[in-house]
Amino acid sequence: MRDFRQRLRIWLQGFSPQTGINLLIICLILHIIAFGQFALPFFPPSTKKTIGVVVFSLAKAFQYTGLGILGVEGYKKLKDRILKRNNGFKMPQKRRRRTLRKSRSSATPKA
């Protein structure tokens, strides 16, 4: 069993990190569907439960597969990239008021 898990992990890490990110996006969509379908009034309760269990299970499968593809290093890189993008935005500085200076030509010469 341990050998199988190790081979599976190595096989999943052979995919590109973009594939892992795409799977995590699909996972997010499936989670929204899994919990959002309970708000639909035209399904009977038994159908809602069945759809919820199936879609939630698929979402978890996509989640763990996406995280397996990303790995620890890919997850750290993704997290750093998201945090850098959020920290990179800076609010514009307030403009300083300019003080009006008298021009030298308008100054009256002292005699």
C-alpha positions as CSV (number, residue, x, y, z in Angstrom):
1,M,0.0,0.0,0.0
2,R,2.8,2.4,0.9
3,D,4.5,1.7,-2.4
4,F,1.3,2.5,-4.3
5,R,0.9,5.8,-2.5
6,Q,4.5,6.7,-3.3
7,R,4.2,5.9,-6.9
8,L,0.9,7.8,-7.1
9,R,2.5,10.9,-5.5
10,I,5.4,10.8,-7.9
11,W,3.1,10.4,-10.9
12,L,0.9,13.3,-9.8
13,Q,4.0,15.6,-9.3
14,G,4.9,14.9,-12.9
15,F,2.1,17.2,-14.0
16,S,2.6,20.9,-14.3
17,P,1.6,23.3,-11.5
18,Q,-0.9,24.9,-13.8
19,T,-2.8,21.6,-14.0
20,G,-3.0,21.6,-10.2
21,I,-4.3,25.2,-10.1
22,N,-6.9,24.3,-12.8
23,L,-8.0,21.3,-10.7
24,L,-8.4,23.5,-7.6
25,I,-10.5,26.0,-9.6
26,I,-12.7,23.1,-10.7
27,C,-12.9,22.0,-7.0
28,L,-14.1,25.5,-6.0
29,I,-16.8,25.4,-8.6
30,L,-17.9,21.9,-7.5
31,H,-18.1,23.1,-3.9
32,I,-20.3,26.0,-4.9
33,I,-22.6,23.6,-6.9
34,A,-22.7,21.1,-4.0
35,F,-24.0,23.6,-1.5
36,G,-25.8,25.9,-3.9
37,Q,-28.1,23.2,-5.2
38,F,-29.9,23.0,-1.8
39,A,-31.4,26.4,-2.5
40,L,-33.2,25.1,-5.6
41,P,-36.8,24.5,-4.8
42,F,-37.7,22.2,-7.8
43,F,-35.6,19.1,-6.7
44,P,-37.1,16.7,-4.2
45,P,-35.1,16.4,-0.9
46,S,-33.8,12.9,-1.7
47,T,-32.4,14.0,-5.1
48,K,-30.8,17.0,-3.4
49,K,-29.0,14.7,-0.9
50,T,-27.8,12.4,-3.6
51,I,-26.6,15.2,-5.9
52,G,-24.9,16.9,-2.8
53,V,-23.1,13.7,-1.8
54,V,-21.9,12.9,-5.4
55,V,-20.8,16.5,-6.2
56,F,-19.1,17.0,-2.8
57,S,-17.2,13.8,-3.2
58,L,-16.0,14.9,-6.7
59,A,-15.0,18.2,-5.3
60,K,-12.9,16.6,-2.6
61,A,-11.3,14.3,-5.2
62,F,-10.4,17.3,-7.3
63,Q,-9.1,19.1,-4.2
64,Y,-6.8,16.3,-3.1
65,T,-5.6,15.6,-6.6
66,G,-4.8,19.3,-7.2
67,L,-3.0,19.6,-4.0
68,G,-1.1,16.4,-4.8
69,I,0.0,17.9,-8.1
70,L,1.0,21.2,-6.6
71,G,2.9,19.7,-3.7
72,V,4.3,21.6,-0.8
73,E,6.7,23.8,-2.8
74,G,4.0,24.6,-5.4
75,Y,1.6,25.5,-2.6
76,K,4.1,27.8,-1.0
77,K,4.9,29.5,-4.4
78,L,1.2,30.0,-5.1
79,K,0.6,31.4,-1.7
80,D,3.6,33.8,-2.0
81,R,2.4,34.9,-5.4
82,I,-1.1,35.7,-4.1
83,L,0.3,37.5,-1.1
84,K,2.7,39.5,-3.2
85,R,-0.1,40.5,-5.6
86,N,-2.2,41.7,-2.7
87,N,0.7,43.5,-1.0
88,G,1.8,45.1,-4.3
89,F,-1.2,47.4,-4.4
90,K,-0.5,50.6,-2.7
91,M,-2.9,53.4,-2.2
92,P,-2.0,56.6,-3.9
93,Q,-0.2,59.1,-1.7
94,K,-2.1,62.3,-0.8
95,R,-1.0,65.3,-2.7
96,R,0.8,67.9,-0.8
97,R,-0.5,71.3,-0.9
98,R,1.7,73.7,-2.8
99,T,2.4,76.9,-1.0
100,L,2.1,80.0,-3.2
101,R,5.4,81.7,-3.6
102,K,5.8,85.2,-4.6
103,S,7.8,85.5,-7.7
104,R,11.0,87.5,-7.6
105,S,9.9,89.9,-10.3
106,S,6.8,91.0,-8.5
107,A,8.6,91.8,-5.3
108,T,9.2,95.5,-4.8
109,P,12.8,96.5,-4.7
110,K,14.0,98.1,-1.6
111,A,15.5,101.5,-2.1
